[in-house]
Amino acid sequence: MGTLFHNLPNPYTVPRLHGLFIAMQVLAVVCGVAAAAAAVASVTLRWRRADRVRRQQLKWFLAVLPFMALSFIANPDRPGPVEPGSRTDIWHPDTGGHRHRGTAVPAL
């Protein structure tokens, strides 16, 4: 039920699917790590095959990465751990928009 109602059970969850939800979270982390490894391998191969101009372009790209990583870490609006059925700020196609703090926000 979000961060305001920790003491109340969520009426929209299916307890039998909790194990599936955990398995999907693990699968997502594994896929994310595999994608990150593939990205590092791709940049490494591009660096080895690049000429002087392309290496300079890769240096600029690599110089920006720490700032991008810090912006993700320092973002105060990032969501915390997700419980099955607890997110209220997800897209709702029936309203044509998304839900924010319990009220429907229409799409423009």
C-alpha positions as a Markdown table, in Angstrom:
| # | Residue | x | y | z |
|---|---|---|---|---|
| 1 | Met | 0.0 | 0.0 | 0.0 |
| 2 | Gly | 2.9 | 2.3 | -0.5 |
| 3 | Thr | 4.9 | 4.1 | 2.2 |
| 4 | Leu | 1.9 | 5.6 | 4.1 |
| 5 | Phe | 0.1 | 2.4 | 5.0 |
| 6 | His | 2.7 | -0.2 | 6.1 |
| 7 | Asn | 0.4 | -1.6 | 8.7 |
| 8 | Leu | -2.4 | -2.5 | 6.2 |
| 9 | Pro | -2.3 | -5.5 | 3.9 |
| 10 | Asn | -2.4 | -4.8 | 0.2 |
| 11 | Pro | -5.8 | -6.1 | -1.1 |
| 12 | Tyr | -4.5 | -6.3 | -4.8 |
| 13 | Thr | -1.7 | -8.8 | -4.3 |
| 14 | Val | -1.8 | -12.5 | -5.1 |
| 15 | Pro | 0.2 | -14.3 | -2.4 |
| 16 | Arg | 0.7 | -17.4 | -4.5 |
| 17 | Leu | 2.6 | -15.4 | -7.1 |
| 18 | His | 5.1 | -13.9 | -4.6 |
| 19 | Gly | 7.7 | -16.5 | -5.5 |
| 20 | Leu | 7.3 | -15.7 | -9.2 |
| 21 | Phe | 7.7 | -12.0 | -8.5 |
| 22 | Ile | 11.0 | -12.7 | -6.6 |
| 23 | Ala | 12.2 | -14.9 | -9.5 |
| 24 | Met | 11.4 | -12.2 | -12.0 |
| 25 | Gln | 13.3 | -9.6 | -9.9 |
| 26 | Val | 16.4 | -11.9 | -9.8 |
| 27 | Leu | 16.1 | -12.5 | -13.6 |
| 28 | Ala | 15.9 | -8.7 | -14.1 |
| 29 | Val | 19.1 | -8.2 | -12.1 |
| 30 | Val | 20.9 | -11.0 | -14.0 |
| 31 | Cys | 19.8 | -9.5 | -17.3 |
| 32 | Gly | 21.0 | -6.1 | -16.2 |
| 33 | Val | 24.4 | -7.4 | -15.2 |
| 34 | Ala | 24.7 | -9.2 | -18.5 |
| 35 | Ala | 23.7 | -6.1 | -20.5 |
| 36 | Ala | 26.3 | -4.0 | -18.5 |
| 37 | Ala | 29.0 | -6.6 | -19.3 |
| 38 | Ala | 28.1 | -6.6 | -23.0 |
| 39 | Ala | 28.3 | -2.7 | -23.0 |
| 40 | Val | 31.7 | -2.8 | -21.4 |
| 41 | Ala | 32.9 | -5.4 | -23.9 |
| 42 | Ser | 31.5 | -3.3 | -26.8 |
| 43 | Val | 33.2 | -0.1 | -25.7 |
| 44 | Thr | 36.5 | -2.1 | -25.2 |
| 45 | Leu | 36.3 | -3.6 | -28.7 |
| 46 | Arg | 35.5 | -0.2 | -30.2 |
| 47 | Trp | 38.5 | 1.3 | -28.4 |
| 48 | Arg | 40.9 | -1.3 | -29.7 |
| 49 | Arg | 39.7 | -1.0 | -33.3 |
| 50 | Ala | 39.3 | 2.9 | -33.3 |
| 51 | Asp | 41.5 | 5.4 | -35.0 |
| 52 | Arg | 42.6 | 8.7 | -33.3 |
| 53 | Val | 39.3 | 10.6 | -33.9 |
| 54 | Arg | 37.1 | 7.8 | -32.7 |
| 55 | Arg | 39.2 | 7.3 | -29.6 |
| 56 | Gln | 38.8 | 11.0 | -28.7 |
| 57 | Gln | 35.0 | 10.5 | -29.1 |
| 58 | Leu | 35.1 | 7.5 | -26.8 |
| 59 | Lys | 37.2 | 9.5 | -24.3 |
| 60 | Trp | 34.4 | 12.1 | -24.1 |
| 61 | Phe | 31.8 | 9.4 | -23.8 |
| 62 | Leu | 33.8 | 7.7 | -20.9 |
| 63 | Ala | 34.3 | 11.1 | -19.2 |
| 64 | Val | 30.6 | 11.6 | -18.9 |
| 65 | Leu | 29.8 | 8.2 | -17.4 |
| 66 | Pro | 30.8 | 9.0 | -13.8 |
| 67 | Phe | 28.6 | 12.0 | -13.7 |
| 68 | Met | 25.7 | 10.0 | -15.1 |
| 69 | Ala | 26.2 | 7.3 | -12.5 |
| 70 | Leu | 26.3 | 9.9 | -9.7 |
| 71 | Ser | 23.1 | 11.5 | -11.0 |
| 72 | Phe | 21.4 | 8.1 | -10.7 |
| 73 | Ile | 22.8 | 7.5 | -7.2 |
| 74 | Ala | 22.0 | 11.0 | -5.9 |
| 75 | Asn | 18.4 | 11.1 | -7.4 |
| 76 | Pro | 16.0 | 11.6 | -4.4 |
| 77 | Asp | 13.0 | 10.6 | -6.5 |
| 78 | Arg | 14.2 | 7.0 | -7.3 |
| 79 | Pro | 11.8 | 4.4 | -6.1 |
| 80 | Gly | 12.7 | 2.1 | -3.2 |
| 81 | Pro | 12.1 | -1.7 | -3.1 |
| 82 | Val | 9.0 | -2.7 | -5.0 |
| 83 | Glu | 6.5 | -5.0 | -3.4 |
| 84 | Pro | 4.0 | -6.9 | -5.6 |
| 85 | Gly | 1.0 | -4.7 | -6.2 |
| 86 | Ser | 2.3 | -1.8 | -4.1 |
| 87 | Arg | 3.2 | 0.7 | -6.8 |
| 88 | Thr | 0.6 | 3.5 | -7.2 |
| 89 | Asp | 2.5 | 5.6 | -9.7 |
| 90 | Ile | 2.4 | 3.2 | -12.6 |
| 91 | Trp | 0.6 | 3.6 | -16.0 |
| 92 | His | -3.1 | 2.9 | -16.0 |
| 93 | Pro | -4.5 | 2.4 | -19.5 |
| 94 | Asp | -8.1 | 2.6 | -18.2 |
| 95 | Thr | -7.6 | 6.2 | -17.1 |
| 96 | Gly | -5.6 | 7.3 | -20.2 |
| 97 | Gly | -2.9 | 8.5 | -17.9 |
| 98 | His | -1.2 | 7.4 | -14.7 |
| 99 | Arg | -2.0 | 7.4 | -11.1 |
| 100 | His | -0.2 | 9.8 | -8.8 |
| 101 | Arg | -0.8 | 9.9 | -5.0 |
| 102 | Gly | -4.1 | 8.1 | -5.5 |
| 103 | Thr | -5.7 | 10.4 | -8.1 |
| 104 | Ala | -5.9 | 9.8 | -11.8 |
| 105 | Val | -3.8 | 12.2 | -13.9 |
| 106 | Pro | -5.1 | 12.4 | -17.5 |
| 107 | Ala | -2.8 | 12.1 | -20.4 |
| 108 | Leu | -2.3 | 15.2 | -22.6 |
